[in-house]
Amino acid sequence: MGLLWGARVFNYESANLSTEQISHDIAKILVQQGHLQKGDVFVTLLSVPAQQDLRTNTVKMGVIDKIADEVAAEQ
């Protein structure tokens, strides 16, 4: 059972990417979709290694900064 309050949950399927690449991709997608913007704090929960069906065993926290600039430059 999980308790989520004020959280949005998204599923992300990775294909042999590193934890850093997965976190970057997730943040970039959420900025592109308008869910996150520069200065926002976000938390990523991962199961490592990502290719195995394991429970969450990694928590990463980040701040949207360079990714927002990267997305803006692509548009």
PyMOL Python script that loads the backbone (N, CA, C, O; Angstrom):
from pymol import cmd

cmd.read_pdbstr("""\
ATOM      1  N   MET A   1       0.844  -1.171   0.000  1.00  0.00           N
ATOM      2  CA  MET A   1       0.000   0.000   0.000  1.00  0.00           C
ATOM      3  C   MET A   1       0.891   1.237   0.000  1.00  0.00           C
ATOM      4  O   MET A   1       1.871   1.306   0.742  1.00  0.00           O
ATOM      5  N   GLY A   2       0.548   2.201  -0.828  1.00  0.00           N
ATOM      6  CA  GLY A   2       1.308   3.437  -0.877  1.00  0.00           C
ATOM      7  C   GLY A   2       0.424   4.618  -0.545  1.00  0.00           C
ATOM      8  O   GLY A   2      -0.768   4.618  -0.853  1.00  0.00           O
ATOM      9  N   LEU A   3       0.997   5.606   0.073  1.00  0.00           N
ATOM     10  CA  LEU A   3       0.280   6.822   0.413  1.00  0.00           C
ATOM     11  C   LEU A   3       0.887   7.967  -0.378  1.00  0.00           C
ATOM     12  O   LEU A   3       2.070   8.278  -0.235  1.00  0.00           O
ATOM     13  N   LEU A   4       0.076   8.583  -1.201  1.00  0.00           N
ATOM     14  CA  LEU A   4       0.535   9.703  -2.010  1.00  0.00           C
ATOM     15  C   LEU A   4      -0.368  10.887  -1.742  1.00  0.00           C
ATOM     16  O   LEU A   4      -1.584  10.799  -1.917  1.00  0.00           O
ATOM     17  N   TRP A   5       0.214  11.986  -1.322  1.00  0.00           N
ATOM     18  CA  TRP A   5      -0.559  13.184  -1.043  1.00  0.00           C
ATOM     19  C   TRP A   5       0.117  14.347  -1.755  1.00  0.00           C
ATOM     20  O   TRP A   5       1.258  14.695  -1.450  1.00  0.00           O
ATOM     21  N   GLY A   6      -0.573  14.925  -2.678  1.00  0.00           N
ATOM     22  CA  GLY A   6      -0.010  16.040  -3.428  1.00  0.00           C
ATOM     23  C   GLY A   6       1.073  15.609  -4.397  1.00  0.00           C
ATOM     24  O   GLY A   6       1.918  16.413  -4.790  1.00  0.00           O
ATOM     25  N   ALA A   7       1.050  14.348  -4.781  1.00  0.00           N
ATOM     26  CA  ALA A   7       2.071  13.820  -5.698  1.00  0.00           C
ATOM     27  C   ALA A   7       1.414  13.395  -7.000  1.00  0.00           C
ATOM     28  O   ALA A   7       0.263  12.959  -7.017  1.00  0.00           O
ATOM     29  N   ARG A   8       2.151  13.526  -8.076  1.00  0.00           N
ATOM     30  CA  ARG A   8       1.717  12.996  -9.367  1.00  0.00           C
ATOM     31  C   ARG A   8       2.616  11.808  -9.667  1.00  0.00           C
ATOM     32  O   ARG A   8       3.835  11.886  -9.514  1.00  0.00           O
ATOM     33  N   VAL A   9       2.019  10.732 -10.087  1.00  0.00           N
ATOM     34  CA  VAL A   9       2.773   9.514 -10.362  1.00  0.00           C
ATOM     35  C   VAL A   9       2.772   9.261 -11.867  1.00  0.00           C
ATOM     36  O   VAL A   9       1.723   9.304 -12.510  1.00  0.00           O
ATOM     37  N   PHE A  10       3.960   8.994 -12.426  1.00  0.00           N
ATOM     38  CA  PHE A  10       4.115   8.710 -13.844  1.00  0.00           C
ATOM     39  C   PHE A  10       4.932   7.437 -13.985  1.00  0.00           C
ATOM     40  O   PHE A  10       5.881   7.213 -13.233  1.00  0.00           O
ATOM     41  N   ASN A  11       4.567   6.615 -14.937  1.00  0.00           N
ATOM     42  CA  ASN A  11       5.340   5.411 -15.235  1.00  0.00           C
ATOM     43  C   ASN A  11       6.308   5.733 -16.370  1.00  0.00           C
ATOM     44  O   ASN A  11       5.945   6.422 -17.324  1.00  0.00           O
ATOM     45  N   TYR A  12       7.522   5.242 -16.268  1.00  0.00           N
ATOM     46  CA  TYR A  12       8.550   5.481 -17.284  1.00  0.00           C
ATOM     47  C   TYR A  12       9.236   4.163 -17.575  1.00  0.00           C
ATOM     48  O   TYR A  12       9.776   3.524 -16.672  1.00  0.00           O
ATOM     49  N   GLU A  13       9.216   3.758 -18.822  1.00  0.00           N
ATOM     50  CA  GLU A  13       9.889   2.527 -19.231  1.00  0.00           C
ATOM     51  C   GLU A  13      11.248   2.897 -19.811  1.00  0.00           C
ATOM     52  O   GLU A  13      11.331   3.680 -20.757  1.00  0.00           O
ATOM     53  N   SER A  14      12.308   2.339 -19.248  1.00  0.00           N
ATOM     54  CA  SER A  14      13.659   2.632 -19.736  1.00  0.00           C
ATOM     55  C   SER A  14      14.210   1.432 -20.487  1.00  0.00           C
ATOM     56  O   SER A  14      13.773   0.297 -20.299  1.00  0.00           O
ATOM     57  N   ALA A  15      15.173   1.713 -21.335  1.00  0.00           N
ATOM     58  CA  ALA A  15      15.823   0.654 -22.102  1.00  0.00           C
ATOM     59  C   ALA A  15      17.327   0.740 -21.877  1.00  0.00           C
ATOM     60  O   ALA A  15      18.033   1.429 -22.613  1.00  0.00           O
ATOM     61  N   ASN A  16      17.809   0.043 -20.863  1.00  0.00           N
ATOM     62  CA  ASN A  16      19.242  -0.034 -20.576  1.00  0.00           C
ATOM     63  C   ASN A  16      19.905   1.332 -20.398  1.00  0.00           C
ATOM     64  O   ASN A  16      20.996   1.564 -20.917  1.00  0.00           O
ATOM     65  N   LEU A  17      19.258   2.224 -19.675  1.00  0.00           N
ATOM     66  CA  LEU A  17      19.831   3.533 -19.391  1.00  0.00           C
ATOM     67  C   LEU A  17      20.366   3.563 -17.968  1.00  0.00           C
ATOM     68  O   LEU A  17      19.918   2.805 -17.108  1.00  0.00           O
ATOM     69  N   SER A  18      21.323   4.442 -17.730  1.00  0.00           N
ATOM     70  CA  SER A  18      21.853   4.606 -16.374  1.00  0.00           C
ATOM     71  C   SER A  18      20.839   5.364 -15.514  1.00  0.00           C
ATOM     72  O   SER A  18      19.911   5.983 -16.033  1.00  0.00           O
ATOM     73  N   THR A  19      21.028   5.306 -14.211  1.00  0.00           N
ATOM     74  CA  THR A  19      20.150   6.020 -13.282  1.00  0.00           C
ATOM     75  C   THR A  19      20.149   7.514 -13.584  1.00  0.00           C
ATOM     76  O   THR A  19      19.097   8.151 -13.540  1.00  0.00           O
ATOM     77  N   GLU A  20      21.311   8.077 -13.888  1.00  0.00           N
ATOM     78  CA  GLU A  20      21.407   9.504 -14.213  1.00  0.00           C
ATOM     79  C   GLU A  20      20.644   9.832 -15.490  1.00  0.00           C
ATOM     80  O   GLU A  20      19.952  10.849 -15.558  1.00  0.00           O
ATOM     81  N   GLN A  21      20.767   8.971 -16.507  1.00  0.00           N
ATOM     82  CA  GLN A  21      20.058   9.205 -17.764  1.00  0.00           C
ATOM     83  C   GLN A  21      18.546   9.126 -17.567  1.00  0.00           C
ATOM     84  O   GLN A  21      17.798   9.923 -18.131  1.00  0.00           O
ATOM     85  N   ILE A  22      18.106   8.168 -16.769  1.00  0.00           N
ATOM     86  CA  ILE A  22      16.678   8.015 -16.497  1.00  0.00           C
ATOM     87  C   ILE A  22      16.148   9.255 -15.785  1.00  0.00           C
ATOM     88  O   ILE A  22      15.113   9.793 -16.178  1.00  0.00           O
ATOM     89  N   SER A  23      16.838   9.718 -14.747  1.00  0.00           N
ATOM     90  CA  SER A  23      16.405  10.907 -14.003  1.00  0.00           C
ATOM     91  C   SER A  23      16.345  12.131 -14.912  1.00  0.00           C
ATOM     92  O   SER A  23      15.404  12.922 -14.838  1.00  0.00           O
ATOM     93  N   HIS A  24      17.345  12.281 -15.764  1.00  0.00           N
ATOM     94  CA  HIS A  24      17.379  13.409 -16.699  1.00  0.00           C
ATOM     95  C   HIS A  24      16.209  13.328 -17.676  1.00  0.00           C
ATOM     96  O   HIS A  24      15.526  14.325 -17.909  1.00  0.00           O
ATOM     97  N   ASP A  25      15.975  12.148 -18.248  1.00  0.00           N
ATOM     98  CA  ASP A  25      14.875  11.966 -19.198  1.00  0.00           C
ATOM     99  C   ASP A  25      13.525  12.267 -18.561  1.00  0.00           C
ATOM    100  O   ASP A  25      12.687  12.944 -19.157  1.00  0.00           O
ATOM    101  N   ILE A  26      13.318  11.762 -17.350  1.00  0.00           N
ATOM    102  CA  ILE A  26      12.048  11.986 -16.655  1.00  0.00           C
ATOM    103  C   ILE A  26      11.833  13.480 -16.422  1.00  0.00           C
ATOM    104  O   ILE A  26      10.753  14.002 -16.699  1.00  0.00           O
ATOM    105  N   ALA A  27      12.845  14.161 -15.920  1.00  0.00           N
ATOM    106  CA  ALA A  27      12.727  15.599 -15.660  1.00  0.00           C
ATOM    107  C   ALA A  27      12.460  16.358 -16.957  1.00  0.00           C
ATOM    108  O   ALA A  27      11.633  17.270 -16.984  1.00  0.00           O
ATOM    109  N   LYS A  28      13.147  15.991 -18.016  1.00  0.00           N
ATOM    110  CA  LYS A  28      12.971  16.666 -19.306  1.00  0.00           C
ATOM    111  C   LYS A  28      11.549  16.482 -19.837  1.00  0.00           C
ATOM    112  O   LYS A  28      10.935  17.435 -20.316  1.00  0.00           O
ATOM    113  N   ILE A  29      11.035  15.267 -19.752  1.00  0.00           N
ATOM    114  CA  ILE A  29       9.663  14.993 -20.201  1.00  0.00           C
ATOM    115  C   ILE A  29       8.663  15.828 -19.402  1.00  0.00           C
ATOM    116  O   ILE A  29       7.733  16.398 -19.973  1.00  0.00           O
ATOM    117  N   LEU A  30       8.849  15.901 -18.093  1.00  0.00           N
ATOM    118  CA  LEU A  30       7.915  16.646 -17.244  1.00  0.00           C
ATOM    119  C   LEU A  30       7.987  18.150 -17.490  1.00  0.00           C
ATOM    120  O   LEU A  30       6.977  18.842 -17.360  1.00  0.00           O
ATOM    121  N   VAL A  31       9.163  18.668 -17.843  1.00  0.00           N
ATOM    122  CA  VAL A  31       9.281  20.080 -18.217  1.00  0.00           C
ATOM    123  C   VAL A  31       8.579  20.299 -19.555  1.00  0.00           C
ATOM    124  O   VAL A  31       7.831  21.264 -19.709  1.00  0.00           O
ATOM    125  N   GLN A  32       8.812  19.412 -20.522  1.00  0.00           N
ATOM    126  CA  GLN A  32       8.180  19.534 -21.838  1.00  0.00           C
ATOM    127  C   GLN A  32       6.658  19.504 -21.738  1.00  0.00           C
ATOM    128  O   GLN A  32       5.973  20.205 -22.484  1.00  0.00           O
ATOM    129  N   GLN A  33       6.126  18.698 -20.822  1.00  0.00           N
ATOM    130  CA  GLN A  33       4.676  18.572 -20.660  1.00  0.00           C
ATOM    131  C   GLN A  33       4.091  19.678 -19.784  1.00  0.00           C
ATOM    132  O   GLN A  33       2.874  19.746 -19.608  1.00  0.00           O
ATOM    133  N   GLY A  34       4.940  20.541 -19.235  1.00  0.00           N
ATOM    134  CA  GLY A  34       4.465  21.660 -18.431  1.00  0.00           C
ATOM    135  C   GLY A  34       4.187  21.333 -16.970  1.00  0.00           C
ATOM    136  O   GLY A  34       3.620  22.158 -16.253  1.00  0.00           O
ATOM    137  N   HIS A  35       4.578  20.141 -16.517  1.00  0.00           N
ATOM    138  CA  HIS A  35       4.372  19.761 -15.120  1.00  0.00           C
ATOM    139  C   HIS A  35       5.420  20.386 -14.196  1.00  0.00           C
ATOM    140  O   HIS A  35       5.152  20.622 -13.018  1.00  0.00           O
ATOM    141  N   LEU A  36       6.619  20.652 -14.736  1.00  0.00           N
ATOM    142  CA  LEU A  36       7.704  21.245 -13.953  1.00  0.00           C
ATOM    143  C   LEU A  36       8.244  22.457 -14.688  1.00  0.00           C
ATOM    144  O   LEU A  36       8.178  22.535 -15.915  1.00  0.00           O
ATOM    145  N   GLN A  37       8.779  23.403 -13.926  1.00  0.00           N
ATOM    146  CA  GLN A  37       9.426  24.568 -14.515  1.00  0.00           C
ATOM    147  C   GLN A  37      10.684  24.907 -13.716  1.00  0.00           C
ATOM    148  O   GLN A  37      10.927  24.345 -12.648  1.00  0.00           O
ATOM    149  N   LYS A  38      11.464  25.818 -14.242  1.00  0.00           N
ATOM    150  CA  LYS A  38      12.735  26.177 -13.614  1.00  0.00           C
ATOM    151  C   LYS A  38      12.528  26.560 -12.151  1.00  0.00           C
ATOM    152  O   LYS A  38      11.651  27.362 -11.828  1.00  0.00           O
ATOM    153  N   GLY A  39      13.343  25.979 -11.271  1.00  0.00           N
ATOM    154  CA  GLY A  39      13.269  26.243  -9.840  1.00  0.00           C
ATOM    155  C   GLY A  39      12.458  25.220  -9.060  1.00  0.00           C
ATOM    156  O   GLY A  39      12.538  25.180  -7.832  1.00  0.00           O
ATOM    157  N   ASP A  40      11.676  24.391  -9.753  1.00  0.00           N
ATOM    158  CA  ASP A  40      10.879  23.367  -9.064  1.00  0.00           C
ATOM    159  C   ASP A  40      11.772  22.262  -8.512  1.00  0.00           C
ATOM    160  O   ASP A  40      12.781  21.901  -9.117  1.00  0.00           O
ATOM    161  N   VAL A  41      11.388  21.736  -7.364  1.00  0.00           N
ATOM    162  CA  VAL A  41      12.063  20.593  -6.752  1.00  0.00           C
ATOM    163  C   VAL A  41      11.241  19.358  -7.098  1.00  0.00           C
ATOM    164  O   VAL A  41      10.013  19.386  -7.029  1.00  0.00           O
ATOM    165  N   PHE A  42      11.922  18.268  -7.472  1.00  0.00           N
ATOM    166  CA  PHE A  42      11.208  17.046  -7.810  1.00  0.00           C
ATOM    167  C   PHE A  42      11.906  15.840  -7.191  1.00  0.00           C
ATOM    168  O   PHE A  42      13.103  15.874  -6.903  1.00  0.00           O
ATOM    169  N   VAL A  43      11.146  14.791  -6.997  1.00  0.00           N
ATOM    170  CA  VAL A  43      11.661  13.547  -6.425  1.00  0.00           C
ATOM    171  C   VAL A  43      11.395  12.430  -7.418  1.00  0.00           C
ATOM    172  O   VAL A  43      10.289  12.304  -7.943  1.00  0.00           O
ATOM    173  N   THR A  44      12.414  11.620  -7.673  1.00  0.00           N
ATOM    174  CA  THR A  44      12.291  10.470  -8.555  1.00  0.00           C
ATOM    175  C   THR A  44      12.508   9.210  -7.740  1.00  0.00           C
ATOM    176  O   THR A  44      13.500   9.094  -7.021  1.00  0.00           O
ATOM    177  N   LEU A  45      11.588   8.267  -7.848  1.00  0.00           N
ATOM    178  CA  LEU A  45      11.720   6.966  -7.194  1.00  0.00           C
ATOM    179  C   LEU A  45      12.029   5.943  -8.268  1.00  0.00           C
ATOM    180  O   LEU A  45      11.330   5.864  -9.278  1.00  0.00           O
ATOM    181  N   LEU A  46      13.075   5.158  -8.051  1.00  0.00           N
ATOM    182  CA  LEU A  46      13.521   4.192  -9.054  1.00  0.00           C
ATOM    183  C   LEU A  46      13.691   2.812  -8.458  1.00  0.00           C
ATOM    184  O   LEU A  46      13.860   2.643  -7.250  1.00  0.00           O
ATOM    185  N   SER A  47      13.643   1.845  -9.333  1.00  0.00           N
ATOM    186  CA  SER A  47      14.013   0.481  -8.997  1.00  0.00           C
ATOM    187  C   SER A  47      15.289   0.184  -9.776  1.00  0.00           C
ATOM    188  O   SER A  47      15.275   0.171 -11.007  1.00  0.00           O
ATOM    189  N   VAL A  48      16.379  -0.052  -9.077  1.00  0.00           N
ATOM    190  CA  VAL A  48      17.678  -0.270  -9.716  1.00  0.00           C
ATOM    191  C   VAL A  48      18.146  -1.685  -9.432  1.00  0.00           C
ATOM    192  O   VAL A  48      18.129  -2.092  -8.270  1.00  0.00           O
ATOM    193  N   PRO A  49      18.565  -2.462 -10.430  1.00  0.00           N
ATOM    194  CA  PRO A  49      18.634  -2.093 -11.840  1.00  0.00           C
ATOM    195  C   PRO A  49      17.243  -1.992 -12.463  1.00  0.00           C
ATOM    196  O   PRO A  49      16.334  -2.752 -12.129  1.00  0.00           O
ATOM    197  N   ALA A  50      17.107  -1.033 -13.378  1.00  0.00           N
ATOM    198  CA  ALA A  50      15.801  -0.712 -13.957  1.00  0.00           C
ATOM    199  C   ALA A  50      15.224  -1.855 -14.787  1.00  0.00           C
ATOM    200  O   ALA A  50      14.007  -1.940 -14.951  1.00  0.00           O
ATOM    201  N   GLN A  51      16.068  -2.727 -15.307  1.00  0.00           N
ATOM    202  CA  GLN A  51      15.595  -3.799 -16.175  1.00  0.00           C
ATOM    203  C   GLN A  51      14.945  -4.945 -15.402  1.00  0.00           C
ATOM    204  O   GLN A  51      14.308  -5.810 -16.003  1.00  0.00           O
ATOM    205  N   GLN A  52      15.094  -4.962 -14.095  1.00  0.00           N
ATOM    206  CA  GLN A  52      14.498  -6.020 -13.281  1.00  0.00           C
ATOM    207  C   GLN A  52      13.252  -5.485 -12.598  1.00  0.00           C
ATOM    208  O   GLN A  52      13.146  -4.289 -12.325  1.00  0.00           O
ATOM    209  N   ASP A  53      12.320  -6.367 -12.327  1.00  0.00           N
ATOM    210  CA  ASP A  53      11.067  -5.974 -11.692  1.00  0.00           C
ATOM    211  C   ASP A  53      11.234  -6.011 -10.177  1.00  0.00           C
ATOM    212  O   ASP A  53      10.805  -6.958  -9.518  1.00  0.00           O
ATOM    213  N   LEU A  54      11.862  -4.969  -9.631  1.00  0.00           N
ATOM    214  CA  LEU A  54      12.131  -4.893  -8.198  1.00  0.00           C
ATOM    215  C   LEU A  54      11.303  -3.782  -7.568  1.00  0.00           C
ATOM    216  O   LEU A  54      10.719  -2.953  -8.266  1.00  0.00           O
ATOM    217  N   ARG A  55      11.261  -3.778  -6.254  1.00  0.00           N
ATOM    218  CA  ARG A  55      10.608  -2.680  -5.541  1.00  0.00           C
ATOM    219  C   ARG A  55      11.491  -1.440  -5.601  1.00  0.00           C
ATOM    220  O   ARG A  55      12.675  -1.525  -5.928  1.00  0.00           O
ATOM    221  N   THR A  56      10.915  -0.305  -5.288  1.00  0.00           N
ATOM    222  CA  THR A  56      11.673   0.946  -5.263  1.00  0.00           C
ATOM    223  C   THR A  56      12.818   0.830  -4.265  1.00  0.00           C
ATOM    224  O   THR A  56      12.612   0.470  -3.106  1.00  0.00           O
ATOM    225  N   ASN A  57      14.032   1.141  -4.730  1.00  0.00           N
ATOM    226  CA  ASN A  57      15.186   1.071  -3.846  1.00  0.00           C
ATOM    227  C   ASN A  57      16.109   2.285  -3.996  1.00  0.00           C
ATOM    228  O   ASN A  57      17.192   2.327  -3.411  1.00  0.00           O
ATOM    229  N   THR A  58      15.669   3.272  -4.785  1.00  0.00           N
ATOM    230  CA  THR A  58      16.473   4.471  -4.988  1.00  0.00           C
ATOM    231  C   THR A  58      15.562   5.696  -4.999  1.00  0.00           C
ATOM    232  O   THR A  58      14.524   5.700  -5.660  1.00  0.00           O
ATOM    233  N   VAL A  59      15.955   6.722  -4.269  1.00  0.00           N
ATOM    234  CA  VAL A  59      15.221   7.987  -4.249  1.00  0.00           C
ATOM    235  C   VAL A  59      16.201   9.083  -4.646  1.00  0.00           C
ATOM    236  O   VAL A  59      17.278   9.198  -4.060  1.00  0.00           O
ATOM    237  N   LYS A  60      15.831   9.891  -5.642  1.00  0.00           N
ATOM    238  CA  LYS A  60      16.673  11.002  -6.085  1.00  0.00           C
ATOM    239  C   LYS A  60      15.861  12.284  -6.003  1.00  0.00           C
ATOM    240  O   LYS A  60      14.692  12.317  -6.388  1.00  0.00           O
ATOM    241  N   MET A  61      16.486  13.330  -5.503  1.00  0.00           N
ATOM    242  CA  MET A  61      15.845  14.638  -5.443  1.00  0.00           C
ATOM    243  C   MET A  61      16.645  15.588  -6.317  1.00  0.00           C
ATOM    244  O   MET A  61      17.875  15.535  -6.339  1.00  0.00           O
ATOM    245  N   GLY A  62      15.954  16.449  -7.031  1.00  0.00           N
ATOM    246  CA  GLY A  62      16.640  17.390  -7.898  1.00  0.00           C
ATOM    247  C   GLY A  62      15.893  18.701  -8.010  1.00  0.00           C
ATOM    248  O   GLY A  62      14.748  18.822  -7.572  1.00  0.00           O
ATOM    249  N   VAL A  63      16.556  19.684  -8.603  1.00  0.00           N
ATOM    250  CA  VAL A  63      15.958  20.987  -8.871  1.00  0.00           C
ATOM    251  C   VAL A  63      16.042  21.218 -10.374  1.00  0.00           C
ATOM    252  O   VAL A  63      17.084  20.996 -10.991  1.00  0.00           O
ATOM    253  N   ILE A  64      14.947  21.660 -10.946  1.00  0.00           N
ATOM    254  CA  ILE A  64      14.928  21.931 -12.379  1.00  0.00           C
ATOM    255  C   ILE A  64      15.680  23.233 -12.630  1.00  0.00           C
ATOM    256  O   ILE A  64      15.270  24.296 -12.165  1.00  0.00           O
ATOM    257  N   ASP A  65      16.785  23.140 -13.370  1.00  0.00           N
ATOM    258  CA  ASP A  65      17.528  24.337 -13.733  1.00  0.00           C
ATOM    259  C   ASP A  65      18.024  24.229 -15.167  1.00  0.00           C
ATOM    260  O   ASP A  65      17.426  24.821 -16.066  1.00  0.00           O
ATOM    261  N   LYS A  66      19.088  23.498 -15.398  1.00  0.00           N
ATOM    262  CA  LYS A  66      19.657  23.384 -16.744  1.00  0.00           C
ATOM    263  C   LYS A  66      18.700  22.696 -17.710  1.00  0.00           C
ATOM    264  O   LYS A  66      18.691  23.002 -18.902  1.00  0.00           O
ATOM    265  N   ILE A  67      17.902  21.775 -17.202  1.00  0.00           N
ATOM    266  CA  ILE A  67      16.966  21.053 -18.067  1.00  0.00           C
ATOM    267  C   ILE A  67      15.933  22.015 -18.650  1.00  0.00           C
ATOM    268  O   ILE A  67      15.569  21.891 -19.819  1.00  0.00           O
ATOM    269  N   ALA A  68      15.459  22.966 -17.854  1.00  0.00           N
ATOM    270  CA  ALA A  68      14.492  23.952 -18.350  1.00  0.00           C
ATOM    271  C   ALA A  68      15.112  24.780 -19.471  1.00  0.00           C
ATOM    272  O   ALA A  68      14.449  25.079 -20.465  1.00  0.00           O
ATOM    273  N   ASP A  69      16.381  25.151 -19.315  1.00  0.00           N
ATOM    274  CA  ASP A  69      17.080  25.903 -20.357  1.00  0.00           C
ATOM    275  C   ASP A  69      17.246  25.051 -21.613  1.00  0.00           C
ATOM    276  O   ASP A  69      17.101  25.546 -22.731  1.00  0.00           O
ATOM    277  N   GLU A  70      17.550  23.767 -21.420  1.00  0.00           N
ATOM    278  CA  GLU A  70      17.718  22.833 -22.537  1.00  0.00           C
ATOM    279  C   GLU A  70      16.417  22.697 -23.332  1.00  0.00           C
ATOM    280  O   GLU A  70      16.429  22.733 -24.562  1.00  0.00           O
ATOM    281  N   VAL A  71      15.303  22.543 -22.627  1.00  0.00           N
ATOM    282  CA  VAL A  71      14.000  22.407 -23.287  1.00  0.00           C
ATOM    283  C   VAL A  71      13.640  23.694 -24.018  1.00  0.00           C
ATOM    284  O   VAL A  71      13.136  23.647 -25.141  1.00  0.00           O
ATOM    285  N   ALA A  72      13.892  24.841 -23.397  1.00  0.00           N
ATOM    286  CA  ALA A  72      13.588  26.130 -24.027  1.00  0.00           C
ATOM    287  C   ALA A  72      14.397  26.319 -25.307  1.00  0.00           C
ATOM    288  O   ALA A  72      13.888  26.864 -26.287  1.00  0.00           O
ATOM    289  N   ALA A  73      15.652  25.873 -25.306  1.00  0.00           N
ATOM    290  CA  ALA A  73      16.512  26.007 -26.483  1.00  0.00           C
ATOM    291  C   ALA A  73      16.036  25.125 -27.633  1.00  0.00           C
ATOM    292  O   ALA A  73      16.247  25.458 -28.799  1.00  0.00           O
ATOM    293  N   GLU A  74      15.392  23.998 -27.310  1.00  0.00           N
ATOM    294  CA  GLU A  74      14.903  23.078 -28.339  1.00  0.00           C
ATOM    295  C   GLU A  74      13.633  23.590 -29.011  1.00  0.00           C
ATOM    296  O   GLU A  74      13.304  23.165 -30.119  1.00  0.00           O
ATOM    297  N   GLN A  75      12.922  24.495 -28.355  1.00  0.00           N
ATOM    298  CA  GLN A  75      11.634  24.960 -28.897  1.00  0.00           C
ATOM    299  C   GLN A  75      11.789  26.120 -29.824  1.00  0.00           C
ATOM    300  O   GLN A  75      10.799  26.621 -30.357  1.00  0.00           O
TER     301      GLN A  75
END
""", "prot")
cmd.dss("prot")
cmd.show_as("cartoon", "prot")
cmd.util.cbc("prot")
cmd.orient("prot")
